[in-house]
């Protein structure tokens, strides 16, 4: 089993407002890559949100219509990404997942094709990890084999899964040529640029 850990507990400090609630192409920003993940070959998707989040970026019947989606509220998510990641990992281990895929909620253009490609490679080769890469930089989504779960549990603060794979040479790097897939939205300027890009397409 491969579980997605969808990190959606950020504080949106640089945006100045809850960024997952922002409209983007007729949807909420936070729901776009989640729908992509749920349509992929992932067996389950664990959505990690902060304790107080109203989840207005999910429609009222979203969870009912996606039984393979679970929401985990993280009480300490304000302490950094590592806390959110471990909150999702705990559920994945309870489900006996032999791997997790780490996804970011603010990457709206990640494609199902990329997710399924990473999953297919993992199922065939079973490496310690598989990471996508653009311009020589490893980026989410990243699949982590259960062999590395103990290393994930050691993460602290705002350190993510990339820290682990940088120190491990037993994985696979999948090069991608589409920069748009890896664009994340952290600031009002990035959001406005994204709106302009969509309108120009």
C-alpha positions, 0 to 999 in steps of 0.5 A: 500500500502507498499512502499519500501524505497531503501537507495542508497545515501551513500557516500562510504567513507570507500570503497574509491570508489562508492561501488554500481558500484562494480561488484558482481556475474555478476551484479552491487552490487547496483542493486542486492537487488533492483531487489529482492525488485522489485520482491517481494510483495512491491507495489512500490520501491522508490530508494533514491540516491544522487543528483550527482550520475550517476546511472551507477549501473542501466542499461539504460532501467531498469526504463522503464522495472520496472514501480513500481520503482521510483528514488528520488535524495536527495540534502542533502543526505551527511548529513546522512541516516535520510535525505535520509530516509525522502526523500523517506518517503515524496514520500511514504506519497504522494502515501498514503502508509500505511507502508514503508519497509526500505532497504539498497542498500549494502545488496546484499543477502537479499532474496525475501522470507524474504521480502515477509515473512515480508510483509505477517505478516504485512498485517495480524497483522498490528503491529507498525513495523516488523524487521528482526533479527540475533543473537539478533540484529535487522537489515534491512529490517524493515517495519514501520507502518504509525503510526510511520511516525511522529517519522521517521520525527524526525530523524536526522543525520546518525540515521536510523529506528532502533532507533525508533523500539528500543524504541517501544514495539508494533512491531514484531521481526522475527528471521533469521538464515542465516547471509549471508542475512544481510552482508553489504559491507562497506570496500574493505576488506568486498568486497574482502571477499564477492568475495571469499565467492561467488567463494567458493560456 
